[in-house]
Amino acid sequence: MTKRREVNAKLIRKINVSWLRYFSYSREKIEKIVEELVEKGEITKKDAQKMVSDMVKKGQEQKKELGKIIRDEITKSIDYMNIARKQDLVTKEEIRDIVREELNKALK
């Protein structure tokens, strides 16, 4: 397995499918599920709102954590592939300054 494939496989392992399902649920879907639990008598109405808030909060935290993992893995892949980043590129202003400096040197 190449290093790149190894990195991608590692990324895929880190993206737990259950996470994706969990935080893809909207607050409304979570409320509906919790409401069904209340109707079935599995939880009290008093606990329902706290459960919804906790689930939404946990989903947001996991989404944030997953975003960080993805960003880190993309950064590692870019580093491995040795691709230039925005900060590695020379701007037009920098090119003008370099040309101006070289012209000044040549004219002296």
DSSP file (Angstrom, degrees, kcal/mol; ACC not computed):
  #  RESIDUE AA STRUCTURE BP1 BP2  ACC     N-H-->O    O-->H-N    N-H-->O    O-->H-N    TCO  KAPPA ALPHA  PHI   PSI    X-CA   Y-CA   Z-CA
    1    1 A M              0   0    0      0, 0.0     2,-0.0     0, 0.0     0, 0.0   0.000 360.0 360.0 360.0 130.8    0.0    0.0    0.0
    2    2 A T     >  -     0   0    0      1,-0.1     4,-2.4     4,-0.0     5,-0.2  -0.281 360.0-110.5 -71.1 162.3    1.4    3.4   -1.0
    3    3 A K  H  > S+     0   0    0      1,-0.2     4,-2.4     2,-0.2     5,-0.2   0.903 118.5  52.1 -59.6 -42.0    1.8    6.1    1.7
    4    4 A R  H  > S+     0   0    0      2,-0.2     4,-2.7     1,-0.2    -1,-0.2   0.932 110.8  46.4 -62.3 -45.9   -1.0    8.1    0.1
    5    5 A R  H  > S+     0   0    0      1,-0.2     4,-2.9     2,-0.2    -1,-0.2   0.885 110.8  53.7 -63.8 -36.6   -3.4    5.2    0.1
    6    6 A E  H  X S+     0   0    0     -4,-2.4     4,-2.2     2,-0.2    -1,-0.2   0.918 109.5  47.9 -62.5 -42.6   -2.4    4.5    3.7
    7    7 A V  H  X S+     0   0    0     -4,-2.4     4,-2.2     2,-0.2    -2,-0.2   0.927 113.2  47.9 -63.9 -44.9   -3.2    8.1    4.7
    8    8 A N  H  X S+     0   0    0     -4,-2.7     4,-2.6     1,-0.2    -2,-0.2   0.906 110.9  50.7 -63.7 -41.2   -6.6    7.9    2.9
    9    9 A A  H  X S+     0   0    0     -4,-2.9     4,-2.3     1,-0.2    -1,-0.2   0.894 109.6  51.3 -62.4 -39.1   -7.4    4.6    4.5
   10   10 A K  H  X S+     0   0    0     -4,-2.2     4,-2.0    -5,-0.2    -1,-0.2   0.907 109.6  50.5 -63.6 -41.3   -6.5    6.1    7.9
   11   11 A L  H  X S+     0   0    0     -4,-2.2     4,-1.6     1,-0.2    -2,-0.2   0.930 109.4  50.0 -62.3 -45.8   -8.8    9.0    7.2
   12   12 A I  H  < S+     0   0    0     -4,-2.6    -1,-0.2     1,-0.2    -2,-0.2   0.897 109.1  52.0 -62.5 -39.6  -11.7    6.8    6.2
   13   13 A R  H  < S+     0   0    0     -4,-2.3    -1,-0.2     1,-0.2    -2,-0.2   0.898 107.8  53.0 -61.8 -38.3  -11.3    4.8    9.4
   14   14 A K  H  < S+     0   0    0     -4,-2.0     2,-1.7     1,-0.2    -1,-0.2   0.814  92.6  77.4 -69.1 -28.5  -11.4    7.9   11.4
   15   15 A I  S  < S-     0   0    0     -4,-1.6     2,-0.4    -5,-0.1    -1,-0.2  -0.641  78.9-156.7 -83.7  91.3  -14.6    9.0    9.8
   16   16 A N    >>  -     0   0    0     -2,-1.7     4,-1.6     1,-0.2     3,-0.9  -0.540  12.7-139.8 -72.5 126.6  -16.9    6.7   11.7
   17   17 A V  H 3> S+     0   0    0     -2,-0.4     4,-2.3     1,-0.3     5,-0.2   0.845 102.1  58.7 -57.9 -34.6  -20.1    6.2    9.8
   18   18 A S  H 3> S+     0   0    0      1,-0.2     4,-2.9     2,-0.2    -1,-0.3   0.869 101.6  55.6 -65.2 -33.1  -22.1    6.4   12.9
   19   19 A W  H <> S+     0   0    0     -3,-0.9     4,-2.9     2,-0.2     5,-0.3   0.950 107.1  49.6 -59.7 -48.0  -20.8    9.9   13.5
   20   20 A L  H  X S+     0   0    0     -4,-1.6     4,-0.9     1,-0.2    -2,-0.2   0.921 113.9  44.8 -60.3 -43.8  -22.0   10.9   10.0
   21   21 A R  H  X S+     0   0    0     -4,-2.3     4,-0.6     2,-0.2     3,-0.3   0.923 113.3  52.8 -63.6 -42.6  -25.4    9.5   10.7
   22   22 A Y  H >< S+     0   0    0     -4,-2.9     3,-1.1     1,-0.2    -2,-0.2   0.954 115.7  34.9 -62.8 -53.7  -25.5   11.1   14.1
   23   23 A F  H 3< S+     0   0    0     -4,-2.9    -1,-0.2     1,-0.3    -2,-0.2   0.497 104.5  71.3 -87.6   1.6  -24.7   14.6   13.3
   24   24 A S  H 3< S+     0   0    0     -4,-0.9     2,-0.3    -5,-0.3    -1,-0.3   0.640  79.2  98.7 -81.3 -13.3  -26.5   14.6   10.0
   25   25 A Y  S << S-     0   0    0     -3,-1.1     2,-0.1    -4,-0.6    34,-0.0  -0.554  74.1-136.5 -71.1 132.3  -29.7   14.5   12.1
   26   26 A S     >  -     0   0    0     -2,-0.3     4,-2.4     1,-0.1     5,-0.2  -0.397  25.9-104.3 -80.5 166.1  -31.2   17.9   12.4
   27   27 A R  H  > S+     0   0    0      1,-0.2     4,-2.8     2,-0.2     5,-0.2   0.887 123.1  55.4 -56.8 -39.0  -32.6   19.2   15.6
   28   28 A E  H  > S+     0   0    0      2,-0.2     4,-2.2     1,-0.2    -1,-0.2   0.901 107.0  48.6 -63.0 -41.5  -36.1   18.5   14.3
   29   29 A K  H  > S+     0   0    0      2,-0.2     4,-2.4     1,-0.2    -1,-0.2   0.922 112.4  48.7 -64.7 -42.3  -35.3   14.9   13.6
   30   30 A I  H  X S+     0   0    0     -4,-2.4     4,-2.7     1,-0.2     5,-0.2   0.924 110.7  50.7 -63.3 -43.6  -33.8   14.4   17.1
   31   31 A E  H  X S+     0   0    0     -4,-2.8     4,-2.7     1,-0.2    -1,-0.2   0.897 109.8  51.1 -61.1 -39.0  -36.8   16.1   18.7
   32   32 A K  H  X S+     0   0    0     -4,-2.2     4,-2.1     2,-0.2    -1,-0.2   0.925 111.1  47.1 -64.3 -44.0  -39.1   13.7   16.7
   33   33 A I  H  X S+     0   0    0     -4,-2.4     4,-1.7     2,-0.2    -2,-0.2   0.926 114.5  46.5 -63.3 -44.2  -37.2   10.7   17.9
   34   34 A V  H  X S+     0   0    0     -4,-2.7     4,-2.1     1,-0.2    -2,-0.2   0.890 109.2  55.3 -66.4 -38.6  -37.1   11.9   21.5
   35   35 A E  H  X S+     0   0    0     -4,-2.7     4,-2.6    -5,-0.2    -1,-0.2   0.898 106.3  51.4 -60.0 -40.1  -40.9   12.7   21.3
   36   36 A E  H  X S+     0   0    0     -4,-2.1     4,-2.0     1,-0.2    -1,-0.2   0.881 107.8  52.4 -63.8 -37.4  -41.5    9.1   20.2
   37   37 A L  H  <>S+     0   0    0     -4,-1.7     5,-2.4     2,-0.2     6,-0.9   0.879 109.6  49.4 -65.5 -36.7  -39.5    7.9   23.2
   38   38 A V  H ><5S+     0   0    0     -4,-2.1     3,-1.0     3,-0.2    -2,-0.2   0.930 109.9  50.6 -66.0 -45.4  -41.7   10.1   25.4
   39   39 A E  H 3<5S+     0   0    0     -4,-2.6    -2,-0.2     1,-0.3    -1,-0.2   0.856 110.1  50.0 -60.9 -35.3  -44.9    8.7   23.8
   40   40 A K  T 3<5S-     0   0    0     -4,-2.0    -1,-0.3    -5,-0.2    -2,-0.2   0.597 114.5-120.5 -78.8 -10.0  -43.6    5.1   24.4
   41   41 A G  T < 5S+     0   0    0     -3,-1.0    -3,-0.2    -4,-0.5    -2,-0.1   0.661  77.8 125.2  80.9  15.8  -42.9    6.0   28.0
   42   42 A E  S   <S+     0   0    0     -5,-2.4     2,-0.3    -6,-0.2    -4,-0.2   0.769  79.2  16.8 -80.7 -25.1  -39.2    5.2   27.7
   43   43 A I  S    S-     0   0    0     -6,-0.9    -2,-0.2    -9,-0.1     2,-0.1  -0.965  86.1-107.4-139.4 159.6  -38.2    8.7   29.0
   44   44 A T     >  -     0   0    0     -2,-0.3     4,-1.2     1,-0.1     3,-0.2  -0.489  25.8-119.8 -84.2 158.4  -40.1   11.4   30.8
   45   45 A K  H  > S+     0   0    0      1,-0.2     4,-0.9     2,-0.2     3,-0.2   0.852 115.0  59.5 -62.4 -33.6  -41.1   14.6   29.1
   46   46 A K  H  > S+     0   0    0      1,-0.2     4,-0.6     2,-0.2    -1,-0.2   0.887 108.8  42.5 -61.7 -40.1  -39.0   16.5   31.6
   47   47 A D  H  > S+     0   0    0     -3,-0.2     4,-2.5     1,-0.2    -1,-0.2   0.677  98.5  78.3 -79.9 -17.6  -35.9   14.6   30.5
   48   48 A A  H  X S+     0   0    0     -4,-1.2     4,-2.6     1,-0.2     5,-0.2   0.925  92.6  46.7 -61.1 -48.6  -36.8   14.9   26.8
   49   49 A Q  H  X S+     0   0    0     -4,-0.9     4,-2.6     1,-0.2    -1,-0.2   0.904 113.7  48.8 -62.9 -40.6  -35.7   18.5   26.3
   50   50 A K  H  X S+     0   0    0     -4,-0.6     4,-2.9     1,-0.2    -1,-0.2   0.908 110.8  51.6 -63.7 -40.0  -32.4   17.9   28.1
   51   51 A M  H  X S+     0   0    0     -4,-2.5     4,-2.7     2,-0.2    -2,-0.2   0.919 110.4  48.1 -62.8 -43.1  -31.8   14.8   26.0
   52   52 A V  H  X S+     0   0    0     -4,-2.6     4,-2.7     2,-0.2     5,-0.2   0.948 113.6  47.2 -61.8 -48.2  -32.4   16.8   22.8
   53   53 A S  H  X S+     0   0    0     -4,-2.6     4,-2.7     1,-0.2    -2,-0.2   0.921 113.4  48.3 -60.0 -44.4  -30.0   19.6   23.9
   54   54 A D  H  X S+     0   0    0     -4,-2.9     4,-2.8     2,-0.2    -1,-0.2   0.915 112.9  47.7 -62.4 -43.1  -27.4   17.1   24.9
   55   55 A M  H  X S+     0   0    0     -4,-2.7     4,-2.5     2,-0.2    -2,-0.2   0.910 113.7  46.7 -66.6 -41.9  -27.6   15.2   21.6
   56   56 A V  H  X S+     0   0    0     -4,-2.7     4,-2.3    -5,-0.2    -2,-0.2   0.934 114.4  47.8 -64.4 -45.0  -27.5   18.4   19.5
   57   57 A K  H  X S+     0   0    0     -4,-2.7     4,-2.3    -5,-0.2    -2,-0.2   0.924 113.1  47.7 -61.5 -45.2  -24.5   19.7   21.6
   58   58 A K  H  X S+     0   0    0     -4,-2.8     4,-2.6     1,-0.2    -1,-0.2   0.893 110.7  52.3 -63.9 -39.2  -22.7   16.3   21.3
   59   59 A G  H  X S+     0   0    0     -4,-2.5     4,-2.4     2,-0.2    -1,-0.2   0.902 109.7  48.9 -62.5 -41.2  -23.4   16.3   17.5
   60   60 A Q  H  X S+     0   0    0     -4,-2.3     4,-2.2     2,-0.2    -2,-0.2   0.898 111.9  49.2 -65.4 -40.3  -21.9   19.8   17.1
   61   61 A E  H  X S+     0   0    0     -4,-2.3     4,-2.5     2,-0.2    -2,-0.2   0.921 112.9  46.6 -64.2 -43.5  -18.9   18.8   19.1
   62   62 A Q  H  X S+     0   0    0     -4,-2.6     4,-2.9     2,-0.2    -2,-0.2   0.879 110.7  52.7 -67.4 -36.8  -18.3   15.6   17.1
   63   63 A K  H  X S+     0   0    0     -4,-2.4     4,-2.4     2,-0.2    -1,-0.2   0.918 111.1  47.4 -62.8 -42.5  -18.8   17.6   13.8
   64   64 A K  H  X S+     0   0    0     -4,-2.2     4,-2.0     2,-0.2    -2,-0.2   0.919 113.1  48.2 -63.1 -44.5  -16.2   20.1   15.0
   65   65 A E  H  X S+     0   0    0     -4,-2.5     4,-2.3     1,-0.2    -2,-0.2   0.907 111.5  49.7 -63.8 -42.7  -13.8   17.2   15.9
   66   66 A L  H  X S+     0   0    0     -4,-2.9     4,-2.8     1,-0.2    -1,-0.2   0.901 107.9  54.3 -63.9 -40.5  -14.4   15.5   12.6
   67   67 A G  H  X S+     0   0    0     -4,-2.4     4,-2.7     1,-0.2    -1,-0.2   0.902 108.9  48.9 -58.2 -41.5  -13.7   18.7   10.8
   68   68 A K  H  X S+     0   0    0     -4,-2.0     4,-2.8     2,-0.2    -2,-0.2   0.916 110.7  49.9 -64.8 -43.5  -10.4   19.0   12.6
   69   69 A I  H  X S+     0   0    0     -4,-2.3     4,-2.5     2,-0.2    -2,-0.2   0.927 112.7  47.3 -61.0 -44.3   -9.5   15.4   11.8
   70   70 A I  H  X S+     0   0    0     -4,-2.8     4,-2.7     2,-0.2     5,-0.2   0.934 112.7  48.6 -64.0 -45.8  -10.3   15.9    8.1
   71   71 A R  H  X S+     0   0    0     -4,-2.7     4,-2.6     1,-0.2    -2,-0.2   0.928 112.4  49.0 -59.4 -44.7   -8.3   19.2    8.0
   72   72 A D  H  X S+     0   0    0     -4,-2.8     4,-2.4     1,-0.2    -1,-0.2   0.912 112.6  47.1 -61.6 -42.8   -5.3   17.6    9.6
   73   73 A E  H  X S+     0   0    0     -4,-2.5     4,-2.4     2,-0.2    -1,-0.2   0.887 111.9  50.0 -68.5 -38.0   -5.4   14.6    7.2
   74   74 A I  H  X S+     0   0    0     -4,-2.7     4,-2.8     2,-0.2     5,-0.2   0.918 110.9  50.2 -64.6 -42.1   -5.7   16.9    4.2
   75   75 A T  H  X S+     0   0    0     -4,-2.6     4,-2.7    -5,-0.2    -2,-0.2   0.924 110.9  48.8 -60.8 -44.2   -2.8   18.9    5.5
   76   76 A K  H  X S+     0   0    0     -4,-2.4     4,-2.6     2,-0.2    -1,-0.2   0.908 112.0  49.1 -62.1 -41.3   -0.8   15.7    5.9
   77   77 A S  H  X S+     0   0    0     -4,-2.4     4,-2.4     2,-0.2    -2,-0.2   0.915 111.9  48.1 -64.9 -42.6   -1.7   14.6    2.4
   78   78 A I  H  X>S+     0   0    0     -4,-2.8     5,-1.8     2,-0.2     4,-0.8   0.916 112.9  48.9 -63.8 -42.3   -0.7   18.0    0.9
   79   79 A D  H ><5S+     0   0    0     -4,-2.7     3,-0.7    -5,-0.2    -2,-0.2   0.925 111.9  48.9 -61.3 -43.5    2.6   17.9    2.8
   80   80 A Y  H 3<5S+     0   0    0     -4,-2.6    -2,-0.2     1,-0.2    -1,-0.2   0.890 112.6  46.8 -63.9 -39.6    3.2   14.3    1.6
   81   81 A M  H 3<5S-     0   0    0     -4,-2.4    -1,-0.2    -5,-0.1    -2,-0.2   0.554 106.1-131.2 -80.5  -7.1    2.4   15.3   -2.1
   82   82 A N  T <<5 +     0   0    0     -4,-0.8     2,-0.3    -3,-0.7    -3,-0.2   0.897  43.9 168.6  59.3  43.5    4.6   18.4   -1.7
   83   83 A I      < -     0   0    0     -5,-1.8    -1,-0.2     1,-0.1     2,-0.1  -0.704  38.4-111.0 -88.7 137.7    2.0   20.7   -3.2
   84   84 A A        -     0   0    0     -2,-0.3     2,-0.2     1,-0.1    -1,-0.1  -0.431  31.6-146.5 -68.4 139.9    2.5   24.4   -2.9
   85   85 A R    >>  -     0   0    0     -2,-0.1     3,-1.4     1,-0.1     4,-0.8  -0.568  30.1 -98.2-100.6 169.8    0.2   26.2   -0.6
   86   86 A K  G >4 S+     0   0    0      1,-0.3     3,-1.2     2,-0.2    -1,-0.1   0.901 125.5  52.4 -53.9 -44.4   -1.1   29.7   -0.9
   87   87 A Q  G 34 S+     0   0    0      1,-0.3    -1,-0.3     3,-0.0    -3,-0.0   0.689 104.1  58.9 -68.8 -16.0    1.5   31.1    1.5
   88   88 A D  G <4 S+     0   0    0     -3,-1.4    -1,-0.3     2,-0.1    -2,-0.2   0.660  90.0  90.1 -83.5 -16.3    4.2   29.4   -0.6
   89   89 A L  S << S-     0   0    0     -3,-1.2     2,-0.4    -4,-0.8    -4,-0.0  -0.519  79.4-121.3 -85.6 148.9    3.3   31.3   -3.8
   90   90 A V        -     0   0    0     -2,-0.2     2,-0.1     1,-0.0    -2,-0.1  -0.733  28.0-133.9 -88.4 132.5    4.8   34.6   -4.7
   91   91 A T     >  -     0   0    0     -2,-0.4     4,-2.3     1,-0.1     5,-0.2  -0.345  22.5-108.5 -81.5 166.1    2.3   37.5   -5.0
   92   92 A K  H  > S+     0   0    0      1,-0.2     4,-2.8     2,-0.2     5,-0.2   0.897 121.3  53.6 -59.3 -40.2    2.3   40.0   -7.9
   93   93 A E  H  > S+     0   0    0      1,-0.2     4,-2.5     2,-0.2    -1,-0.2   0.901 108.0  49.2 -63.2 -40.4    3.5   42.6   -5.5
   94   94 A E  H  > S+     0   0    0      2,-0.2     4,-2.4     1,-0.2    -1,-0.2   0.887 110.9  50.3 -66.0 -38.3    6.4   40.5   -4.5
   95   95 A I  H  X S+     0   0    0     -4,-2.3     4,-2.9     2,-0.2     5,-0.2   0.931 110.5  49.8 -64.6 -44.4    7.3   39.8   -8.1
   96   96 A R  H  X S+     0   0    0     -4,-2.8     4,-3.1     1,-0.2    -2,-0.2   0.924 111.1  49.5 -59.4 -43.5    7.2   43.5   -8.9
   97   97 A D  H  X S+     0   0    0     -4,-2.5     4,-2.6     2,-0.2    -1,-0.2   0.909 112.1  47.7 -62.1 -42.0    9.5   44.2   -5.9
   98   98 A I  H  X S+     0   0    0     -4,-2.4     4,-2.7     2,-0.2    -2,-0.2   0.936 114.3  45.9 -64.7 -46.3   11.9   41.5   -7.0
   99   99 A V  H  X S+     0   0    0     -4,-2.9     4,-2.8     2,-0.2     5,-0.2   0.931 113.8  49.4 -62.1 -45.6   11.9   42.8  -10.6
  100  100 A R  H  X S+     0   0    0     -4,-3.1     4,-2.6    -5,-0.2    -2,-0.2   0.922 112.6  47.6 -58.8 -45.5   12.3   46.4   -9.4
  101  101 A E  H  X S+     0   0    0     -4,-2.6     4,-2.1    -5,-0.2    -2,-0.2   0.909 113.0  47.7 -62.9 -43.5   15.2   45.4   -7.1
  102  102 A E  H  X S+     0   0    0     -4,-2.7     4,-2.4     2,-0.2    -2,-0.2   0.887 111.9  50.4 -66.6 -38.6   16.9   43.5   -9.9
  103  103 A L  H  X S+     0   0    0     -4,-2.8     4,-2.2     2,-0.2    -2,-0.2   0.917 109.6  50.9 -64.1 -43.0   16.5   46.4  -12.3
  104  104 A N  H  X S+     0   0    0     -4,-2.6     4,-0.8     1,-0.2    -2,-0.2   0.896 111.4  48.0 -61.3 -39.9   18.0   48.8   -9.7
  105  105 A K  H >< S+     0   0    0     -4,-2.1     3,-0.6     1,-0.2    -1,-0.2   0.914 112.4  48.9 -65.0 -43.0   20.9   46.5   -9.3
  106  106 A A  H 3< S+     0   0    0     -4,-2.4    -2,-0.2     1,-0.2    -1,-0.2   0.829 110.0  51.5 -68.3 -31.4   21.4   46.2  -13.0
  107  107 A L  H 3<        0   0    0     -4,-2.2    -1,-0.2     1,-0.2    -2,-0.2   0.613 360.0 360.0 -82.3 -12.6   21.2   49.9  -13.6
  108  108 A K    <<        0   0    0     -4,-0.8    -1,-0.2    -3,-0.6    -2,-0.1   0.486 360.0 360.0 -78.5 360.0   23.9   50.8  -10.9
